[in-house]
Amino acid sequence: MPHFLITGARGGQTKSAAAPSRREINDLINDAHQFTLYIRALNAMHEDSQSNITSHFGIGGIHGLPYVPWDGAGNTATTSTKTTGYCQHYTVLFPTWHRPYVALYEQVMQSHALKIAKNFTVDKETWTTAAQNLRAPYWDWATPGNIVPKVITLPKVSITDFDGKPTPVSNPLFQYTFNPIDKSFVGTPWEHNQTTVRNPHLIESLLSIKDEIPLHVKSLFTTAQTWPVFSNGTPNAHGEAANSLEAIHDSIHYYIGGHMGNQAVAAFDPIFYLHHANVDRLLSLWSAIHPNAWISAKDGTNPAIKKTWVETELTPFWKTEELFWKSEEVKKTELLHYTYPEFKNLDMNNSNAVKDTISKYVDQHYINPKSGGGSGPKIPPNFMIPSGVDFLAQRAAGDDTPPVAHGASTATEATSTVEHVAEEVRNPTASQESHPSTAESGEPGSGGPNVIHDWTARIHFKSFELFELGQSFSVLIFLGDVPDDPSQWMKAPSYVGSHVALVNSAAEQCGNCQSQIDTVSEGFVHLNSVLARRSGLSSFEPDVVTPYVRENLHWRIRAIDRSAVSLDQLPSLEVTIASTPMTKPPGSILPVPGRPQYHHHITHGRQGGARHAQA
């Protein structure tokens, strides 16, 4: 029997683009034709037999349970053991493996849409064209104000009926109904859930990370410079203080919770594909800015199959009847017949022009969204450095009485100090002329008038050390007092951010999980925003920040059910403070990171702190 070949959606045309664009979900909703087709197509996939490999259940099962072969691809993705599974986590294949996965879902969804379009009795040509151009939408959770799209919270939505009139239908983005509950769920937390579920405090939970997720994405674009650092959540060899794409992705899974908060069943929640389409979009944007960075032979060897990671096949995604897709083959999205709106009107063969254009887009939408017309507090234009942006934003957000800086006699003087730092970044030459005593080199790893330090808490732990907990968990960082009640931790003014562990409750069946038992997870929490809002410090220089952080830094562990977890249960936990000098050289569109400095002495000697007092 022929294999199901992953080609991506076919047909359609977008003016001035190599292929039709995936659209942001809130934009797609405004297109009555495509939104109607999308909803009807998803419902058709939900209603398809779970035994069909291209049903919603069949595709969702590739990611975890029921851990059975998909379309004759064999039991395992990367191991030679008897355990099963395909999904790649904590490896350099994380971004590339998920690309053909979302393309498969998109391909099947569009095939249903093309059939559905034929049933309309009015405007048949319009419906057919809409189906041809339909691609899987994405949910841009990193844009300020977009953390909770309303459509995912509605049991029903209004679409267009075949006669052209509006009609309410079940919303397939709200949940998936198992029919039946698969026997592989027996003995798991999901064996009695007839539908997918989410965090009962979903909106509150997502709103609690509305500030930290954009900071993580800023750092992804400014600090993650190589494929190993960008791609996955294991410690990087060069010490860059940046969250990986995988680590950021994990946070969205975790705070949605329910099925999405567990790797074994995450892909059964329909929101999975909205989420992963945006993960794929961030991959496209980052790759455009780093055109020479992609998985390569120097990224190491897959120990299970004794091949380099770049040679590892992206099973179970068939490219031909004999071969699977590989990472190098999915670099260009047009080969899977889709693109993103940011690439419209660009000559994709001119990598330098693409890099400049996408860098400007990222700067305006993620690094410094206020200067690009984005929502949120207003800050001075051209202020590019993430830490400085955070510092100034606290005043503009409505706090008319900023704290008095240490060493400043009034709030006005403190504000003047911060605005002077901003001017030094904007115009380092003029700053050096006006303040010759501070005119330093600004070399990586040093201070200087055109340098602002980006402070982070680096968090390391072994995710599987808490496997017996039976659920995902997070390490929360605070600057200030921590409430006794863990349900109030993320509401506390002292809360800064978190790094999560997305646990697989069926890890004993997962080949990739078994190979990652001792793998360390790495994540970073950005401190500058809370330092600016609460500390009253006059600068981000190490001699100013270090004493405050040493005195006020705290951390806690919380399970996904909001219960407290003792630090004793995670002996591998290590929290270390780092500062990365950020500069903006002349002609550079995005900030440039220097060599991070790790201040081990700040947390050394505390449970879960740095193992050594010095690097």
N, C-alpha and C positions, 0 to 999 in steps of 0.2 A: 504493500500500500504506500503511495507517495507520501512524503513528509509534507507538513504544513510549512512552507517557506516564508520566512519573515522578510517582506519587501517594504513594509510600511504602507500607509495609505497611498492610493494611486489616483492619478488624474488631478484635475483642477489647475488653476493658474492664478498667481498673484502678480499684479503689475510691478515691474522693477524688482522682482525677487526670484531666486532660483527655484522656489517651490512655495506652495501655500503656507501661510503662517499659522502656527499655533497662537491662539489668542488668550489673553487673560480672562478668567472666568467672568469677571464683572463686565468686561467688554462683550463677551459672547452673549450674555443674557440680553443685551440690548439689540441683538440681531434675532428677530423673531423666527426667521427661517432656520438659521443654523442651530439656535438654542432648542427649537422644537425637535429638529432631527437628532440632535445630541441626546436629549432626554428620552426620546422614543427608542433610539438605538441602544442606550444603556439598559432600558427596561427589557428590551428584547434579549440582551445578553444575560440579564438576571433571570429571565424566564426559561432560558435554554437549559436543557438537561445537564445536571452536574457531571454526568459521565462524558459529556462532550468536551474535548480538550480546548475548544475555543469559547466555551461558556465563561461567564464571569468567575464561576467557581474553578473551572479548569485552568484558567490563566492565573487566578489568584493562588492556586495550589503550587505553582512553580516556585514561589517564594518561601514556602515552608510546608506545613501540614497540607495534605496527608503524606508527604514524602514518598511519592510513587514516581516512576518514570513518566516523562512527558514526551509524547510523540516518538517513542522508540529511541530517546536520547540516552538511555541507560539510567542507572540508579544514582550516579554521583557526578558532581561537577568537577571536583579537583582532587579527590582522594581515591586511594585504592583500597580503602577499608570497606566494611560491610555497611557502614552508616550511609545515609542518603542525603540528597539535597543538592540544590544548584546555586543558591544565592550567595553573593560575595559581600562579606562585611569584614572590616579590618584588613583588607588587602588593597593593593594598588588598582585592582580591577573594579572597585566599587562603582566609580562613575561610568565606566564603559560597559559593564555588565548590565546596568539598569537602562542603558540607552536602547538596545534592541527589545528589552522587556516592555518598555512603555510603547515602543513602535508597534509591537505585536498587538497590544491592547487597542491602540489607535487604528491599526489595520482592520481588526475585526469590527470595531465600532463603526468605522466608515462604511464597511461592506454592508452592514445592516442599514445604515442611513441611505445608501444608494437604492436599496430595495424599498425602503419605506417611502422615499420620494416619489416613487411610481404610483402610490396610492392616492395622491392628492388630486382632487377633481378640479382645482383652480390653480392657475399659474404653474402648470407642470414644469415648464422650462426653468422658471426661477428656482423651484424646489430641487430640480436635478443639478443645476449649477451650484446651489448651496451645498448639496451633498458632496459634490466633487471637490469642493474647496474646504470641506470640513476636516479639521484636525483636532486632536485631543487638546483641550484647554489646560492652562496652568493657573495656579493660585500663587500670586506673588506676595508671599507673607512677609517679605523684607521691606516692602514699601510702607512708610508711615501711614497708619490709619486703615491698613488693609489686612490686619491680622485675623479678623473674623468675617469672612464673606457670608452674607445673610443666607445665601442659597443652601449652604450645608446644614442649616438649622431648621429648614422647612419640611414637614412631612409631605406636603403637596405643593405643586407649582402649576401655574397656568401656561399652557402652550396652545398652539394652533391645531384645530381638528382638521380632518381631511377635506371638509367642506369650507375651510377658511375661517371658521368661527372659533373663538377662544373656548378652551375646555380645561378643567382641572384634572391632573393625573398624579399618581404616586410619584414622589421625587426619588429617583434612584441614587441621588447623591446623599440622601439622608441616612440610608441603611441598606444592607443586603439581607434578604431572608433565605436562610438555609433550607433546602428542600430535597432531602432531609438533612438533619445534623449528621455530619459524616462520622462514621464509626471511629476514625482516627482521633476524634476529639475526646473520646471516652478517657477519663482519668486526667483531663486537663481542666483548667479553670473555665473552659468554654463549652463543656459538654451539655449544659442545660440552656444555652443561649440560642434561641431560635433565629435571632437576628444579630447582626453586628451591633456592638454598643460602643459608646464613647464616654469620656470623662463626664460624670454627672454635673461637674462644675465647668463644663467646656468653655463657655464664654469667659468666665472669670479666670480660668487657667490660661487661656491664650492671651488675654489682656495683661496678665502678669508678666509676660515675656515680650510685650510689644516694644519695649525700649532696648532690651538686650539683643534681640535677634538682628536688628539693623546694625548694631555695633559689631556683631560677629561677621556679618556680610561685608561691612567696611574693611575689617581686618583681612578677610579672605582675599579681597582684591588688592590690598595695599601691602600685606606682609607675606602671604603665601606665594613664594616665587618659583617653586619647583613642583613637579608632579607628585613626588612622595608626600610632601607637606600638604599640598592641596587635596589629594585624593582620598585619604583615609585617616581614621582616628587613632593610629598607632604613633608612638613618639617619633619625632623626626630627628635625623642625625645632626642637623645643623642648629637646632635650638630655636628656630623661628617661633615667636610667640603669637601664633595664629591658629584659630580653629580651622580644622579641615572641613571640606564640603560634607563629609560623612558626619562629623560631629554636629554641625548645624542641623543637618537633616534629622539626626537622632532626636534633637530637642523638639522638633515639630511633632514627630511620632509620639514622643513621651507625653507632651502636654495635651495632645488630643486624647490620648489614653484609650482605655478599652482594648479592642482588638488591635488598633493602631499602635498601642504601647507594648506590643509583644511581637517579636520577629516571626514567630511561628505562624501567626494568623493575620498579620498586618495587612496583607494584600487583599483580604476579603472585604475590607472597608472601602467603599467606592472613592473616598477622599484620597486614598493612597495614590491614585493616578494623577489627580490634580496636583498633589504634593510633589510627586516624582517628576512630573513634567516641568515644574519650576526648578527642581534640582538639576535636571538636564539643561534647562535654560541657563542657569548659573554656570554650568560646565561650558556651554557655548560662549558666554560672555568672557569668562576667564581665559579660555583658549584663544579667543581673538586678541586679548591683551598680551598673552604669552604664546605667540604663534609657534615658537620652537620648543615648547614644553608639552610633552605628551608621554605616555608610558613608553619605555624603551628597554632594551636589553640590559642596561646598567641598573635597572630598578630591581634586579635580583631574580631569583629562581623560585618557582612554585615547588616547594619541597615534596608535595604529594605525587607529582607526575614527572619530576626531574626535568622540567622545561622552564625556560624563562617565562616570566609573567606575560611578556608581550607575545609569546608564542602560544599561551594558554587559550584554548578555545572557549568562547562564551556560550557554553552549553546551557540550555537545550535549544538555542536559537539557530535553526537551520538556515543557512544561506543558499545552499544547493542541496541536492539529494544526498550528497556525500560529505559535505563540509559545513561546519558551523561558522558563524561570524567570529572575527577576531578584533581586538581593540583597535589596531591600526586601520581597519576597514570601516569603522564607525566614526571616524574623526569628523567627516563632513556630513552634516545632517541631510543635505540634499540627496545623498545616496539612499536615504530612507524616506525621501520625498516630503520633507517638511523643513521649515525654518522658523525664525522668531521675528517679531515686528522690528526689533532693533537693527536687523540686517537688511531691511528694505532699502533699495536704491544704492546699495554698496556693491562695488566690484570685488567679489570674493577672491579674485586672483591677485589683487593688490593688497598684500598682507599689511603693509605699512599704513595705507589709508584706512583699512578696516581697524587696525589697532588704534589709531588716533581717534576715529569716530566713536568706537565702542568705549575707549577710555574716557572721552568727554561725556558719553551717556552715563557711565558708571559714576563719574564724578558728580554729575548733576542729580542723579537719582539715589545714590547710596552713600557716597563720601560726603557730599555737601548738598543735600537735597534742597535746602532753603534757597540757595542761589539759583537753583534750576526751576524754581516755581513750585516745588513740592510743598506738601502740607507740613505743619509743625511749627515750632517756634522760629522766629526770624533771627538770623545772625548776620554779622557783617559779610558782604560778598567777598569772594576770593579767599576766604579763610579755609584753607584746604586740609590742615592736619587734623585727624580724627580727635585726638585728645584735646586740642584747642577748641574744636567745635563743641565738644561736650561741656567744656568749662564755660563757654559763653552762653550756651543754650539754657543753662539753669536760670540766668537772669531774665532772658527774653520770654521764658515760658510762663511768666506771671509773678515771679518772686521779685517784688519791688525792693526788698531789703536783703540783699545778699549778705552772707556772713562776713564779718570783718576778717580779713586775712591776717595770718600771723605775721607780725612785723609791720602791719599797716594800722594807722591810727583811726581810720574811718572806712566805712564801706566804699565810699567814693574812691579813696586811695587804693583799696584792694582791686576795685573794678578797673582803675587806670592801669594797675600793674598787669592785669590779664590782657587788656586791650593793647598794651605795649608789646606783649609777647606776640600777639596776633600780627602786629605791624612788622615785627622782626621777621616773621615767617613770610609775609607778603613782600617785604622789601629789605632783604638782609644787607645789601650794600649801604643803603641809607642808614640802617640801624647801626652798622659798624662805625659810620662816620659820626653819628650822634652820640654813641656810647662806646668809645674806643676801649674802655676797660673790660668790656664783655666780648670783644671781637675775637672769638676763638675759631678754630679751623672748621668745626662742624663735621669732622670725619666720623665715619661709622663707629659707634660705641662711645662717642664723646659728647660733651655738651657744646654749647655755642649759641649765638644769637638766632641762628636759623634752625634750631633744633628744639623740638618739643618731645618730651618723654611720654610714651604710651605705656601705662602701668597695667599689668595683668597678674592674675593669680593662676599659675599653672597647676593643674590637677592631674595626678596620675593615680590609677588603681587597676587592679585586675578585675574585670567585669564578672568573671565566673566565680570569683571568690565568694560572692553572695548568692550563688545559684540556689542554695537551699532556702533563701528568702522566698523564692517562687514568683517574684515579680521584679519589674524594672525599678531602678532607684536613681536618685540624684544626689550630688554633693552641692550644697548651697553655701555661698560665700556672703559674709556680712562685714560691714564696717560700722561697728557700734553694737549696742545691746541687742540680744536675741531673745524674742518672746519665749516663754516656757511652752506654749501651745504650738505644736508643729503645724497645725492647720493655719496659723497666723504668720508663719515665717515669711512667706512671699509677699505679705501685705505690710511688713515692717518697713519703716523708713530706712533702716540699716541694711535691708536686703540689696545685694548688688547683682547677683546672677548665679547661674548654676551650670554644672556639667553633668550630663545624664549617662546612664548605662541602660541601653535598650536590650533587655534580656530575652532570650528564647526559652520559653517554658518547656519546649520539647528538644532541648539541646542534645539529649542522648541519641536522638535520631538524625541529627544534623552533622554531616561530615565536616563542613567548614567550622562549625562550633567546636567539634572535638579537636580540631587542629589548632584552635585558638585558646585553649584552656588557660595557658599561662601568659597570654598576650596582655600587655598593658594598654589601657585606654588613656588617651591624652586629650585634655580640653583646657580652654582658657576662659577666664572671666575678666572682663575689662573693668577697671576700677575708676578711670578718670571722671566719668560722669558723676558718680556718687562722691568722689573726692571733691569735685567742684561744688556740689550741692550742699555737702554737710561739713566739710573739714575747715573751711575758711582759710585754706592755705594760699599763699601768694604765688606759688609756681609749682611746676611738676618736677623740679630738680631733685635728684636723689637725697641730698642732705636735708631737704625740706620735707619730702614725702615719707622717707623711711621711718622716722620716729612716730609719726601719726599712725602709719599702717601697723607697725609693731604693737602699738598700744591698743588698737581698735579692731584688728582683724580677727574674725571668728569663722568657723565652718561647722556645718552639721550635715548629717545624712538623713534623707527622707525617702521612704518607699513611695511607689506611685499611688498607693492608697492613702497617702498623707500621714502615715504613721512614722514616728521617729525610729531611727535605726542607730544602735550603739556604735561608736567608733571602734569598739573592740571587735566588731564583726567584719571590719574591713581593714585588716592589718597592713595591706599593701598601699593604703592611701598615703599620698605624699603631696602636700600643698606647698608650693614654692612661689615666691614673688619675683617678677621680672619687670624690667623697664627697657623699652625699645626706643631708641632715638629715631624720630621721624623728621625728615627734611623734605623740602620742595625745591630742588635745583632749578635754575633757569631753564625754561623750555619743557619742563616735565609737567604733564597733565595731572598725574596722580602722585601722592606722597611716596617717598622712597624710604624703606626701613633701613636702619643701620644694624649693627651687631647687638643683640639683646644682652643685657647684663642681668644675671640671676643673683638675687640678694638672699642667699640661703640663710643667713643669720637671723632674718626676720621671723622665720617660723621654726628654726631649729630648736630642738628640745621640747617641743609640744607634741602631743599625740596626733599623728597624722601630718606632722610638719616635715620640713626638709631633713633628710637623713644625715646630712653633713653641714657643718657651719660654713664651709667654703666650697666653691665649685670644684 
